[in-house]
Amino acid sequence: HRANPVCSSCHRLMDPPGFALEQFDAVGKYRTHNEASAPIDASGILPDGTVFEGAAGLRDALLRRPDLFVTTLTEKLLTYALGRGVEHYDAPAIRAIVRDAERDDSRFSSIILGIVESVPFQMRRSAS
């Protein structure tokens, strides 16, 4: 799939975190070899060039950029909550959610509360 440009444009972003978590099976059990008994390579390179090894390495890489992590998490959660992609006009709400959550140590519950109280969420159109 990486040889196909249509596929690789997304896979270059999502494969590295997936590789980091590959050492955990479907129920979360740690493993060093896959079902075919081949060793699992849990290393990866993030789009910014950060190299990591395994889930702990991915965690450390994400923790070095908390601003980017919290902003991206907020965008993805807001996308889910709105049932649509975020647009340029959602940027002020995203910045406000992140800023307010930072006052509470960027707790997940603070991000969720910020989303629920945000103008985009409050003004979203229902499916009916």
ZATORBA-182810 format. One line per 3 residues: number of its first residue (from 1); their letters; for each residue z negated, x, y negated of C-alpha. Coordinates in Angstrom, 1 decimal. Example, Ala and Ser with C-alpha at 12.3 -4.5 7.8 and 13.67 -1.06 7.14 Angstrom:
<atoms>
1	AS	-7.8/12.3/4.5 ~ -7.1/13.7/1.1
</atoms>
This chain:
<atoms>
1	HRA	0.0/0.0/0.0 ~ -0.5/2.9/-2.4 ~ 3.1/3.9/-2.1
4	NPV	4.2/0.5/-3.5 ~ 3.9/0.6/-7.3 ~ 3.1/-3.2/-7.4
7	CSS	0.1/-2.7/-5.1 ~ -1.0/0.7/-6.3 ~ -1.6/-0.4/-9.9
10	CHR	-4.6/-2.5/-8.7 ~ -5.6/-0.4/-5.7 ~ -6.1/2.7/-7.8
13	LMD	-8.9/0.8/-9.6 ~ -10.5/-1.0/-6.7 ~ -10.2/1.4/-3.8
16	PPG	-12.6/4.1/-5.0 ~ -15.6/1.7/-5.2 ~ -14.5/0.2/-1.8
19	FAL	-14.4/3.7/-0.3 ~ -18.0/4.3/-1.5 ~ -19.2/1.2/0.3
22	EQF	-17.1/1.8/3.5 ~ -20.1/3.4/5.2 ~ -21.7/0.0/5.4
25	DAV	-20.4/-2.5/8.0 ~ -19.9/-6.2/7.5 ~ -23.6/-6.9/7.9
28	GKY	-24.8/-3.9/5.8 ~ -25.6/-1.5/8.6 ~ -25.0/2.2/7.7
31	RTH	-22.4/4.0/9.7 ~ -20.7/7.4/9.6 ~ -17.7/6.4/11.8
34	NEA	-15.4/3.4/11.7 ~ -14.5/1.1/14.6 ~ -11.9/3.6/15.9
37	SAP	-14.6/6.3/15.9 ~ -12.9/8.2/13.0 ~ -15.3/9.7/10.4
40	IDA	-15.6/7.7/7.3 ~ -14.6/9.4/4.0 ~ -16.8/7.7/1.4
43	SGI	-15.7/9.9/-1.5 ~ -13.6/8.8/-4.4 ~ -12.4/9.4/-7.9
46	LPD	-12.9/6.8/-10.6 ~ -10.1/6.1/-13.1 ~ -11.8/8.3/-15.7
49	GTV	-11.7/11.3/-13.3 ~ -15.4/11.0/-12.2 ~ -15.7/12.3/-8.6
52	FEG	-18.4/10.8/-6.3 ~ -19.6/10.8/-2.7 ~ -20.8/7.6/-1.1
55	AAG	-22.7/4.6/-2.5 ~ -25.4/6.8/-4.1 ~ -22.8/8.9/-5.8
58	LRD	-21.0/5.7/-7.1 ~ -24.3/4.4/-8.4 ~ -25.0/7.6/-10.2
61	ALL	-21.6/7.6/-11.8 ~ -22.0/4.0/-13.0 ~ -25.5/4.8/-14.3
64	RRP	-24.1/7.6/-16.5 ~ -22.1/5.0/-18.4 ~ -24.4/2.0/-18.7
67	DLF	-22.5/0.6/-21.7 ~ -19.2/0.5/-19.8 ~ -20.9/-0.9/-16.7
70	VTT	-22.7/-3.7/-18.5 ~ -19.7/-4.6/-20.6 ~ -17.4/-4.8/-17.5
73	LTE	-20.0/-6.7/-15.5 ~ -20.3/-9.2/-18.5 ~ -16.5/-9.6/-18.7
76	KLL	-16.2/-10.2/-14.9 ~ -19.1/-12.7/-14.9 ~ -17.7/-14.5/-18.0
79	TYA	-14.3/-14.7/-16.3 ~ -15.9/-16.4/-13.3 ~ -18.0/-18.7/-15.5
82	LGR	-15.1/-19.8/-17.6 ~ -12.6/-20.2/-14.8 ~ -10.1/-18.2/-16.7
85	GVE	-9.5/-14.6/-17.8 ~ -11.2/-13.3/-20.9 ~ -9.0/-13.1/-24.0
88	HYD	-9.2/-11.1/-27.2 ~ -11.0/-14.0/-28.9 ~ -13.8/-13.7/-26.4
91	APA	-14.6/-10.2/-27.5 ~ -17.3/-11.1/-30.1 ~ -19.1/-13.2/-27.5
94	IRA	-19.0/-10.4/-25.0 ~ -20.3/-7.9/-27.5 ~ -23.2/-10.3/-28.4
97	IVR	-24.1/-10.9/-24.8 ~ -24.2/-7.1/-24.1 ~ -26.1/-6.4/-27.3
100	DAE	-28.7/-9.1/-26.6 ~ -29.0/-8.0/-22.9 ~ -29.6/-4.4/-24.0
103	RDD	-32.8/-5.6/-25.8 ~ -34.1/-6.7/-22.4 ~ -33.0/-3.5/-20.6
106	SRF	-29.7/-5.1/-19.6 ~ -31.4/-7.2/-17.0 ~ -29.0/-9.3/-14.9
109	SSI	-30.8/-12.5/-15.8 ~ -30.4/-11.7/-19.5 ~ -26.6/-11.3/-19.0
112	ILG	-26.4/-14.6/-17.2 ~ -28.5/-16.3/-19.9 ~ -26.3/-14.8/-22.6
115	IVE	-23.2/-16.1/-20.8 ~ -24.6/-19.6/-20.4 ~ -25.6/-19.7/-24.1
118	SVP	-22.3/-18.2/-25.4 ~ -19.8/-20.2/-27.4 ~ -16.9/-19.6/-24.8
121	FQM	-19.1/-21.1/-22.0 ~ -20.5/-23.9/-24.1 ~ -17.0/-24.9/-25.4
124	RRS	-15.0/-24.4/-22.2 ~ -12.8/-27.2/-21.0 ~ -13.7/-28.9/-17.8
127	AS	-11.2/-29.3/-15.0 ~ -11.2/-33.1/-15.3
</atoms>
